[in-house]
Amino acid sequence: MGQRVTVVTRQGCHACEQAEADVARICGDLGVGWGTEDVDGDAELRVEFGDRVPVILVDGEEHGFWRVDEPRLRAALT
């Protein structure tokens, strides 16, 4: 199973931790792979997303930012 959801995150970001927990639960329920990427570890991500983290990507495309819209994410993954 490949990674379909990526949470673009930053160290010490409380909203990022919440988004990761939400994505872990939702993806776990649906059997969908997910992971994280640190915005500060990648210059392209930093330019694109900067202070807009967390950003949720589905299949590499931006799905949302700052918080997880659970019904919308579940719909995108089913």
C-alpha positions in Angstrom: 0.0 0.0 0.0 1.5 3.3 -1.1 1.4 6.6 0.8 -1.6 8.5 -0.4 -1.7 11.2 2.3 1.1 13.5 3.4 1.0 16.0 6.2 3.4 18.8 5.6 4.5 19.7 9.2 7.0 21.6 11.3 8.7 20.7 14.6 7.0 22.3 17.6 3.7 23.0 15.8 0.7 22.1 17.9 -1.7 22.3 15.0 0.6 20.0 13.0 0.5 17.4 15.8 -3.3 17.6 15.9 -3.5 17.2 12.1 -1.1 14.2 12.2 -3.3 12.5 14.9 -6.5 13.1 12.8 -4.9 11.8 9.6 -3.5 8.8 11.4 -6.9 7.9 12.8 -8.8 8.5 9.5 -6.2 6.7 7.4 -6.1 3.9 9.9 -9.9 3.5 9.7 -9.7 3.4 5.8 -6.5 1.3 5.5 -4.8 4.2 3.6 -1.0 4.9 3.8 0.2 8.2 5.1 3.3 10.0 6.2 4.8 13.4 7.1 7.3 15.8 5.5 9.0 18.6 7.4 8.5 21.9 5.7 11.8 23.2 7.0 13.7 20.2 5.6 12.8 21.0 2.0 13.4 24.4 0.3 10.7 23.8 -2.2 8.1 23.0 0.4 9.2 26.0 2.5 8.7 28.3 -0.5 5.3 26.8 -1.4 3.8 26.4 2.1 5.9 28.6 4.4 3.8 29.4 7.5 0.6 27.7 6.2 1.4 24.4 7.9 0.0 21.9 8.5 -0.9 21.2 4.9 -2.6 18.0 3.9 -1.7 16.5 0.5 -3.7 13.7 -1.1 -1.9 11.9 -3.9 0.5 14.8 -4.0 -2.2 17.5 -4.5 -3.0 20.1 -1.8 -6.3 19.0 0.0 -6.4 21.5 2.8 -4.4 23.4 5.4 -4.4 24.4 9.1 -6.9 21.7 10.1 -8.2 18.4 8.8 -11.7 18.5 7.3 -12.6 15.0 8.2 -15.7 14.4 6.1 -13.9 15.9 3.0 -10.8 13.8 3.6 -12.7 10.6 4.1 -14.7 11.4 0.8 -11.4 12.0 -1.1 -10.0 8.6 0.1 -13.0 6.4 -0.6 
